[in-house]
Structures are given as structure tokens and as C-alpha cells.
């Protein structure tokens, strides 16, 4: 029995770094029932290695990356700048998968939430948030979650499995295909703890930020974590791995954080903030500290003053997130006056404070809501698309 109550953090879940040295080696991805290898989820280097391993010229890998990630093409026959003999060989040994759309809901504020079905019938959620010239996509990395945060609906569903890198990046590809809009920002804040699925998340980050694939700025790709210190350490050992870091703090004392985020029993607040300072120095960047405001739990003036003192040594911005209440939940959303008072204390202490606007309330945009509702007898928008 793990005395911390965090049995999900077994040593086997602590990943070795996936540095550039592994990027050029042939990568065997997921395969279909015919034994064909799924190319979606391979980095450009891995696609090149795959092409060379099958007797093709190295530049075929770059061509594949452009077709799959820049153009969203899944049919080798359409990849007309690849020689026919190579296209025929690719069709024989490889495939490019596609998530199926199980449901979609559109909010009056423009927020769109998608329920995607995986090849094994499981489902995950993805949310597109429009804001002026930005299109931010909130993506999932796991089916369910093992972190056990008491305010999180996804945590109640438990962890079923990790998503592959292909399943992670395909959320962006399918949203772009369905909406006709280009995603400008990616936040790993959907279902699951991104760093608990370290290798899938890291490979997806590499693909999103690679100039030969999606070419997103590293400042526009944000990975949120509840505070898995070994995984943050592993990321620091990969100097070429760049992303914006967001840490979900949500409490100002270990006693409270132990209750609402069991992970804190293993990695308490001071250890977490020390790691954030290290990450900031190594990346010469500023982290985001996320703080979900729970009415009567962590939203008092005293909490705000403690938070200001805690974060004083840390170069960061604070992202206040008023709780998005869910049916049957144990927590409430603070009223606007309480949120404003909390924010004002932090502003007066010299912090940059962002308060997340409530988006998609009319479509159950909180993490896990649409997936939970899909299990109930409520009709969603159906799209007849097969799982590739």
C-alpha cells in the first residue's frame, strides 16, 4: 500500500527522457487489423527513418509530414508529389488514422466542444475556444485521469488508458477539418494529466512545434500539470523540448491541497514551486500558476494574501479560474464579487492576473461533462464517420 495515497505514481510511470537521440530512430506506431503502421503521431524525423527503413529516399519523410500535418491528408493516393511506386508501398505497409466524431455541441459564445471516438470505442473531449484572432484548442491526453482531484469530473471517471501521440495531434487535425479554421494555440488542459502520459504528450508537443509539421510557436503550446515533479525534471533534461508550463496549484496550504489534490501528499507545495523556479530559469520563461476558485474552500482574502506570499520567489502569471460547477458536484462557483476581491489582492501585490471568462456554460464545456452525458440517454449531434 502506498502511504501517500498516490498509488498511480509507481516508478514504472516515471519516464526516461525522450531526447533528440530517439527522434531519428525508426518508430513503430500503432497498427490496424491488417498490420499496417499508423504514421500519424510520428515526428518528421521518425517519418524519415520509417521511409528509409522501407527503401525510400529520406526526403519522403518530410513529404509525409507535410501531407499529414500541414494538409491533413490521410489517403496516400492524394499525395501526388510522392512517386507512385512509393505511394503503393505506403498503402500496403502503412495507414493514417482518423478519430471519429461521436458528438458536437456549439455554444452561443462560439465555443465548440467535440466528443471523439477512439479506435477501441472509448471517447475523449476537445474544446475549441475562439477569441478575436485566436483559436485555442483544449486537448485531451488520457481517457479519464488517475490524479484524483476532488473538484474534477474527469477524475471521477478513473483512468482507462493513455492516448497515443497520433490520437492527441489528430484532435487538432479533425477540429481544423470540421471547422475550416486554423488552430493558433494549443493547451494540454483537457481530459487527463498530460505529464502522466509523458511520452505521448512530449511527442505531440514536438509535432505541434516542428517547423516541418504544424509549426506552432513554443509559446503557443501550453502543458498543464497537477505537479508531477519527476516528469517536469525529465522535460528539463531535454533542452530542445520547449513549451509553456502551467501548474495547477489551487490551494495555499499543504493541508488543503492534500485534501483536494492527493498528488500533493507526495509532491508538496514548496517542492512544486521550487521545481517551477528551476523550469523558469532553464527555459528563461515565465510559468502560469492556475488557481481554481472554489466557493468557501480556497477563495478567502486570507487565501489570496497567502498565495501572494507563496509566489513571491516565483516568476509567474496567475490564472484565476472560477469553478465551473457540474451536476452532482461537491463545490460551488464563487460569486463575481468574491472573484474580483481575490483578484484585486493579487494585483495589488504586483502580479499579472488573468481571470478566465466563463465559456461554453450552455454546452457543458467543463472537462468530462460531454463524455459523462454521452453515457446517459441524451441525444447529441451525430456524425456518421467511421473510426479509421
QUIGI-V673835 format. One record per residue. N is the residue number from 1. RES is the residue in one small letter. SS is DSSP state (H for helix, E for strand, - for the rest). PHI is phi in whole degrees, -180 to 180 (NA if undefined). NEAR is the number of other ideal C-beta (glycine too) atoms within 8 Angstrom. Layout:
n->N res->RES ss->SS phi->PHI near->NEAR
n->N res->RES ss->SS phi->PHI near->NEAR
This chain:
n->1 res->x ss->- phi->NA near->3
n->2 res->x ss->- phi->-79 near->7
n->3 res->x ss->- phi->-65 near->4
n->4 res->x ss->- phi->-80 near->8
n->5 res->x ss->- phi->80 near->8
n->6 res->x ss->- phi->-114 near->11
n->7 res->x ss->- phi->-66 near->7
n->8 res->x ss->- phi->-73 near->10
n->9 res->x ss->- phi->-103 near->11
n->10 res->x ss->- phi->-75 near->6
n->11 res->x ss->H phi->-55 near->4
n->12 res->x ss->H phi->-66 near->4
n->13 res->x ss->H phi->-87 near->8
n->14 res->x ss->- phi->-90 near->8
n->15 res->x ss->- phi->-85 near->10
n->16 res->x ss->- phi->-72 near->4
n->17 res->x ss->- phi->-59 near->8
n->18 res->x ss->- phi->-108 near->10
n->19 res->x ss->- phi->-82 near->10
n->20 res->x ss->H phi->-63 near->7
n->21 res->x ss->H phi->-62 near->5
n->22 res->x ss->H phi->-91 near->7
n->23 res->x ss->- phi->-73 near->10
n->24 res->x ss->- phi->-93 near->9
n->25 res->x ss->- phi->-89 near->7
n->26 res->x ss->- phi->-56 near->7
n->27 res->x ss->- phi->-111 near->9
n->28 res->x ss->- phi->-95 near->5
n->29 res->x ss->- phi->-84 near->12
n->30 res->x ss->- phi->-65 near->10
n->31 res->x ss->E phi->-130 near->9
n->32 res->x ss->- phi->-94 near->9
n->33 res->x ss->- phi->-66 near->3
n->34 res->x ss->- phi->-97 near->5
n->35 res->x ss->- phi->80 near->6
n->36 res->x ss->- phi->-81 near->10
n->37 res->x ss->E phi->-86 near->12
n->38 res->x ss->E phi->-81 near->15
n->39 res->x ss->- phi->-83 near->13
n->40 res->x ss->- phi->-70 near->13
n->41 res->x ss->- phi->108 near->16
n->42 res->x ss->- phi->-87 near->12
n->43 res->x ss->- phi->-73 near->12
n->44 res->x ss->H phi->-55 near->13
n->45 res->x ss->H phi->-63 near->9
n->46 res->x ss->H phi->-68 near->14
n->47 res->x ss->H phi->-65 near->16
n->48 res->x ss->H phi->-64 near->14
n->49 res->x ss->H phi->-62 near->13
n->50 res->x ss->H phi->-64 near->15
n->51 res->x ss->H phi->-62 near->13
n->52 res->x ss->H phi->-63 near->11
n->53 res->x ss->H phi->-63 near->7
n->54 res->x ss->- phi->-111 near->8
n->55 res->x ss->- phi->80 near->5
n->56 res->x ss->- phi->-102 near->9
n->57 res->x ss->- phi->-71 near->6
n->58 res->x ss->- phi->-57 near->9
n->59 res->x ss->H phi->-68 near->7
n->60 res->x ss->H phi->-61 near->13
n->61 res->x ss->H phi->-62 near->16
n->62 res->x ss->H phi->-64 near->12
n->63 res->x ss->H phi->-62 near->11
n->64 res->x ss->H phi->-62 near->14
n->65 res->x ss->H phi->-60 near->14
n->66 res->x ss->H phi->-66 near->10
n->67 res->x ss->H phi->-65 near->12
n->68 res->x ss->H phi->-74 near->14
n->69 res->x ss->H phi->-96 near->12
n->70 res->x ss->H phi->-80 near->9
n->71 res->x ss->- phi->-107 near->7
n->72 res->x ss->- phi->67 near->9
n->73 res->x ss->- phi->-87 near->9
n->74 res->x ss->- phi->-118 near->9
n->75 res->x ss->- phi->-106 near->7
n->76 res->x ss->H phi->-61 near->10
n->77 res->x ss->H phi->-62 near->6
n->78 res->x ss->H phi->-82 near->7
n->79 res->x ss->- phi->-81 near->12
n->80 res->x ss->- phi->-73 near->4
n->81 res->x ss->- phi->-87 near->4
n->82 res->x ss->- phi->-101 near->12
n->83 res->x ss->- phi->-54 near->5
n->84 res->x ss->H phi->-57 near->5
n->85 res->x ss->H phi->-62 near->6
n->86 res->x ss->H phi->-73 near->10
n->87 res->x ss->H phi->-63 near->12
n->88 res->x ss->H phi->-67 near->8
n->89 res->x ss->H phi->-66 near->11
n->90 res->x ss->H phi->-62 near->11
n->91 res->x ss->H phi->-63 near->9
n->92 res->x ss->H phi->-80 near->7
n->93 res->x ss->H phi->-108 near->8
n->94 res->x ss->E phi->-139 near->12
n->95 res->x ss->E phi->-155 near->9
n->96 res->x ss->- phi->-124 near->13
n->97 res->x ss->- phi->-76 near->14
n->98 res->x ss->- phi->-145 near->10
n->99 res->x ss->- phi->-71 near->13
n->100 res->x ss->E phi->-93 near->11
n->101 res->x ss->E phi->-94 near->13
n->102 res->x ss->E phi->-87 near->11
n->103 res->x ss->E phi->-161 near->12
n->104 res->x ss->E phi->-150 near->12
n->105 res->x ss->E phi->-133 near->12
n->106 res->x ss->E phi->-121 near->8
n->107 res->x ss->- phi->-87 near->14
n->108 res->x ss->- phi->-63 near->4
n->109 res->x ss->- phi->-89 near->6
n->110 res->x ss->- phi->96 near->7
n->111 res->x ss->- phi->-65 near->14
n->112 res->x ss->E phi->-125 near->12
n->113 res->x ss->E phi->-116 near->17
n->114 res->x ss->E phi->-117 near->15
n->115 res->x ss->E phi->-110 near->15
n->116 res->x ss->E phi->-102 near->15
n->117 res->x ss->E phi->-100 near->11
n->118 res->x ss->- phi->-87 near->13
n->119 res->x ss->- phi->-64 near->7
n->120 res->x ss->- phi->-98 near->4
n->121 res->x ss->- phi->90 near->6
n->122 res->x ss->- phi->-71 near->9
n->123 res->x ss->E phi->-130 near->12
n->124 res->x ss->E phi->-139 near->16
n->125 res->x ss->E phi->-110 near->16
n->126 res->x ss->E phi->-142 near->14
n->127 res->x ss->E phi->-124 near->13
n->128 res->x ss->E phi->-102 near->16
n->129 res->x ss->E phi->-118 near->11
n->130 res->x ss->E phi->-84 near->10
n->131 res->x ss->E phi->-157 near->6
n->132 res->x ss->- phi->54 near->4
n->133 res->x ss->- phi->-92 near->3
n->134 res->x ss->E phi->-105 near->8
n->135 res->x ss->E phi->-129 near->12
n->136 res->x ss->E phi->-98 near->13
n->137 res->x ss->E phi->-110 near->15
n->138 res->x ss->E phi->-96 near->10
n->139 res->x ss->- phi->-112 near->13
n->140 res->x ss->- phi->-99 near->13
n->141 res->x ss->- phi->-123 near->17
n->142 res->x ss->E phi->-143 near->17
n->143 res->x ss->E phi->-88 near->14
n->144 res->x ss->- phi->83 near->12
n->145 res->x ss->- phi->-160 near->16
n->146 res->x ss->- phi->-104 near->11
n->147 res->x ss->- phi->-73 near->13
n->148 res->x ss->- phi->77 near->12
n->149 res->x ss->- phi->-62 near->14
n->150 res->x ss->- phi->-73 near->10
n->151 res->x ss->- phi->-95 near->11
n->152 res->x ss->- phi->-106 near->11
n->153 res->x ss->H phi->-65 near->12
n->154 res->x ss->H phi->-61 near->12
n->155 res->x ss->H phi->-62 near->13
n->156 res->x ss->H phi->-65 near->7
n->157 res->x ss->- phi->-81 near->11
n->158 res->x ss->- phi->74 near->8
n->159 res->x ss->- phi->-91 near->11
n->160 res->x ss->- phi->-99 near->8
n->161 res->x ss->E phi->-170 near->7
n->162 res->x ss->E phi->-77 near->10
n->163 res->x ss->- phi->-87 near->15
n->164 res->x ss->- phi->-75 near->11
n->165 res->x ss->H phi->-59 near->13
n->166 res->x ss->H phi->-63 near->13
n->167 res->x ss->H phi->-69 near->14
n->168 res->x ss->H phi->-72 near->15
n->169 res->x ss->H phi->-70 near->15
n->170 res->x ss->H phi->-70 near->14
n->171 res->x ss->H phi->-59 near->16
n->172 res->x ss->H phi->-67 near->13
n->173 res->x ss->H phi->-61 near->11
n->174 res->x ss->H phi->-72 near->13
n->175 res->x ss->H phi->-65 near->14
n->176 res->x ss->H phi->-63 near->12
n->177 res->x ss->H phi->-65 near->8
n->178 res->x ss->H phi->-74 near->9
n->179 res->x ss->H phi->-101 near->8
n->180 res->x ss->- phi->74 near->5
n->181 res->x ss->- phi->-113 near->8
n->182 res->x ss->- phi->-86 near->5
n->183 res->x ss->- phi->-74 near->12
n->184 res->x ss->- phi->-104 near->9
n->185 res->x ss->E phi->-137 near->12
n->186 res->x ss->E phi->-124 near->13
n->187 res->x ss->E phi->-122 near->11
n->188 res->x ss->E phi->-84 near->13
n->189 res->x ss->- phi->-135 near->9
n->190 res->x ss->- phi->-87 near->13
n->191 res->x ss->- phi->-66 near->14
n->192 res->x ss->- phi->96 near->16
n->193 res->x ss->- phi->-97 near->13
n->194 res->x ss->H phi->-53 near->11
n->195 res->x ss->H phi->-79 near->12
n->196 res->x ss->H phi->-73 near->17
n->197 res->x ss->H phi->-105 near->13
n->198 res->x ss->H phi->-59 near->11
n->199 res->x ss->H phi->-67 near->9
n->200 res->x ss->H phi->-63 near->14
n->201 res->x ss->H phi->-66 near->14
n->202 res->x ss->H phi->-62 near->12
n->203 res->x ss->H phi->-64 near->12
n->204 res->x ss->H phi->-64 near->13
n->205 res->x ss->H phi->-59 near->13
n->206 res->x ss->H phi->-60 near->11
n->207 res->x ss->H phi->-69 near->15
n->208 res->x ss->H phi->-60 near->13
n->209 res->x ss->H phi->-97 near->13
n->210 res->x ss->- phi->-74 near->12
n->211 res->x ss->- phi->-63 near->4
n->212 res->x ss->- phi->-90 near->8
n->213 res->x ss->- phi->-120 near->12
n->214 res->x ss->- phi->-83 near->11
n->215 res->x ss->- phi->58 near->7
n->216 res->x ss->- phi->-84 near->11
n->217 res->x ss->- phi->-62 near->6
n->218 res->x ss->H phi->-63 near->9
n->219 res->x ss->H phi->-76 near->6
n->220 res->x ss->H phi->-102 near->10
n->221 res->x ss->E phi->-120 near->15
n->222 res->x ss->E phi->-116 near->14
n->223 res->x ss->E phi->-107 near->13
n->224 res->x ss->E phi->-101 near->12
n->225 res->x ss->E phi->-140 near->14
n->226 res->x ss->- phi->-77 near->9
n->227 res->x ss->- phi->120 near->13
n->228 res->x ss->- phi->-82 near->13
n->229 res->x ss->H phi->-63 near->10
n->230 res->x ss->H phi->-61 near->8
n->231 res->x ss->H phi->-73 near->13
n->232 res->x ss->H phi->-64 near->13
n->233 res->x ss->H phi->-60 near->9
n->234 res->x ss->H phi->-61 near->13
n->235 res->x ss->H phi->-64 near->13
n->236 res->x ss->H phi->-66 near->9
n->237 res->x ss->- phi->-80 near->8
n->238 res->x ss->- phi->-115 near->12
n->239 res->x ss->- phi->-61 near->5
n->240 res->x ss->- phi->-87 near->6
n->241 res->x ss->- phi->-89 near->10
n->242 res->x ss->- phi->-124 near->6
n->243 res->x ss->- phi->-163 near->11
n->244 res->x ss->E phi->-81 near->12
n->245 res->x ss->E phi->-103 near->14
n->246 res->x ss->E phi->-123 near->15
n->247 res->x ss->E phi->-115 near->13
n->248 res->x ss->E phi->-86 near->12
n->249 res->x ss->- phi->-93 near->12
n->250 res->x ss->- phi->70 near->13
n->251 res->x ss->- phi->-158 near->12
n->252 res->x ss->- phi->-113 near->9
n->253 res->x ss->- phi->-133 near->8
n->254 res->x ss->H phi->-64 near->9
n->255 res->x ss->H phi->-60 near->6
n->256 res->x ss->H phi->-74 near->11
n->257 res->x ss->H phi->-65 near->14
n->258 res->x ss->H phi->-56 near->10
n->259 res->x ss->H phi->-74 near->7
n->260 res->x ss->H phi->-93 near->13
n->261 res->x ss->- phi->-137 near->16
n->262 res->x ss->H phi->-55 near->11
n->263 res->x ss->H phi->-58 near->14
n->264 res->x ss->H phi->-64 near->14
n->265 res->x ss->H phi->-66 near->9
n->266 res->x ss->- phi->-98 near->7
n->267 res->x ss->- phi->-125 near->9
n->268 res->x ss->- phi->-69 near->9
n->269 res->x ss->H phi->-57 near->13
n->270 res->x ss->H phi->-64 near->6
n->271 res->x ss->H phi->-65 near->9
n->272 res->x ss->H phi->-65 near->14
n->273 res->x ss->H phi->-67 near->12
n->274 res->x ss->H phi->-64 near->8
n->275 res->x ss->H phi->-68 near->12
n->276 res->x ss->H phi->-62 near->14
n->277 res->x ss->H phi->-61 near->11
n->278 res->x ss->H phi->-63 near->9
n->279 res->x ss->H phi->-62 near->14
n->280 res->x ss->H phi->-59 near->14
n->281 res->x ss->H phi->-64 near->7
n->282 res->x ss->H phi->-67 near->8
n->283 res->x ss->H phi->-97 near->8
n->284 res->x ss->- phi->51 near->5
n->285 res->x ss->- phi->-139 near->9
n->286 res->x ss->- phi->-119 near->7
n->287 res->x ss->E phi->-82 near->15
n->288 res->x ss->E phi->-101 near->14
n->289 res->x ss->E phi->-106 near->14
n->290 res->x ss->E phi->-93 near->12
n->291 res->x ss->E phi->-139 near->12
n->292 res->x ss->E phi->-80 near->11
n->293 res->x ss->E phi->-86 near->15
n->294 res->x ss->- phi->-112 near->14
n->295 res->x ss->- phi->-57 near->12
n->296 res->x ss->- phi->75 near->5
n->297 res->x ss->- phi->-113 near->8
n->298 res->x ss->- phi->-139 near->13
n->299 res->x ss->- phi->-117 near->13
n->300 res->x ss->- phi->-80 near->6
n->301 res->x ss->H phi->-59 near->8
n->302 res->x ss->H phi->-62 near->6
n->303 res->x ss->H phi->-62 near->11
n->304 res->x ss->H phi->-63 near->13
n->305 res->x ss->H phi->-65 near->9
n->306 res->x ss->H phi->-63 near->10
n->307 res->x ss->H phi->-62 near->13
n->308 res->x ss->H phi->-59 near->12
n->309 res->x ss->H phi->-71 near->7
n->310 res->x ss->H phi->-60 near->10
n->311 res->x ss->H phi->-86 near->12
n->312 res->x ss->H phi->-55 near->6
n->313 res->x ss->H phi->-80 near->5
n->314 res->x ss->- phi->-108 near->12
n->315 res->x ss->- phi->-79 near->6
n->316 res->x ss->E phi->-159 near->12
n->317 res->x ss->E phi->-110 near->11
n->318 res->x ss->E phi->-108 near->14
n->319 res->x ss->E phi->-110 near->12
n->320 res->x ss->E phi->-83 near->14
n->321 res->x ss->E phi->-127 near->10
n->322 res->x ss->E phi->-57 near->12
n->323 res->x ss->- phi->-55 near->13
n->324 res->x ss->- phi->-94 near->10
n->325 res->x ss->- phi->-62 near->7
n->326 res->x ss->- phi->-121 near->9
n->327 res->x ss->- phi->-62 near->3
n->328 res->x ss->- phi->83 near->3
n->329 res->x ss->- phi->-79 near->8
n->330 res->x ss->- phi->-94 near->4
n->331 res->x ss->- phi->-121 near->11
n->332 res->x ss->- phi->-124 near->8
n->333 res->x ss->- phi->-83 near->10
n->334 res->x ss->- phi->-66 near->13
n->335 res->x ss->- phi->-75 near->7
n->336 res->x ss->H phi->-61 near->6
n->337 res->x ss->H phi->-65 near->6
n->338 res->x ss->H phi->-67 near->11
n->339 res->x ss->H phi->-61 near->14
n->340 res->x ss->H phi->-63 near->8
n->341 res->x ss->H phi->-67 near->10
n->342 res->x ss->H phi->-62 near->15
n->343 res->x ss->H phi->-63 near->11
n->344 res->x ss->H phi->-62 near->8
n->345 res->x ss->H phi->-63 near->12
n->346 res->x ss->H phi->-68 near->14
n->347 res->x ss->H phi->-62 near->9
n->348 res->x ss->H phi->-66 near->6
n->349 res->x ss->- phi->-85 near->7
n->350 res->x ss->- phi->97 near->4
n->351 res->x ss->- phi->-89 near->11
n->352 res->x ss->- phi->-81 near->5
n->353 res->x ss->E phi->-123 near->11
n->354 res->x ss->E phi->-109 near->8
n->355 res->x ss->E phi->-109 near->8
n->356 res->x ss->- phi->-68 near->9
n->357 res->x ss->- phi->-72 near->4
n->358 res->x ss->- phi->-75 near->6
n->359 res->x ss->- phi->-123 near->10
n->360 res->x ss->- phi->67 near->13
n->361 res->x ss->H phi->-62 near->8
n->362 res->x ss->H phi->-82 near->5
n->363 res->x ss->H phi->-124 near->11
n->364 res->x ss->- phi->60 near->9
n->365 res->x ss->- phi->-80 near->13
n->366 res->x ss->- phi->-62 near->8
n->367 res->x ss->- phi->-57 near->10
n->368 res->x ss->- phi->93 near->14
n->369 res->x ss->H phi->-67 near->12
n->370 res->x ss->H phi->-68 near->15
n->371 res->x ss->H phi->-64 near->14
n->372 res->x ss->H phi->-64 near->10
n->373 res->x ss->H phi->-65 near->10
n->374 res->x ss->H phi->-64 near->12
n->375 res->x ss->- phi->-80 near->5
n->376 res->x ss->- phi->-101 near->6
n->377 res->x ss->- phi->-76 near->2
n->378 res->x ss->- phi->-126 near->6
n->379 res->x ss->- phi->-77 near->3
n->380 res->x ss->- phi->-112 near->12
n->381 res->x ss->- phi->-66 near->6
n->382 res->x ss->- phi->-99 near->7
n->383 res->x ss->- phi->-123 near->9
n->384 res->x ss->- phi->-85 near->3
n->385 res->x ss->- phi->-130 near->7
n->386 res->x ss->- phi->-73 near->4
n->387 res->x ss->- phi->-81 near->9
n->388 res->x ss->- phi->-71 near->10
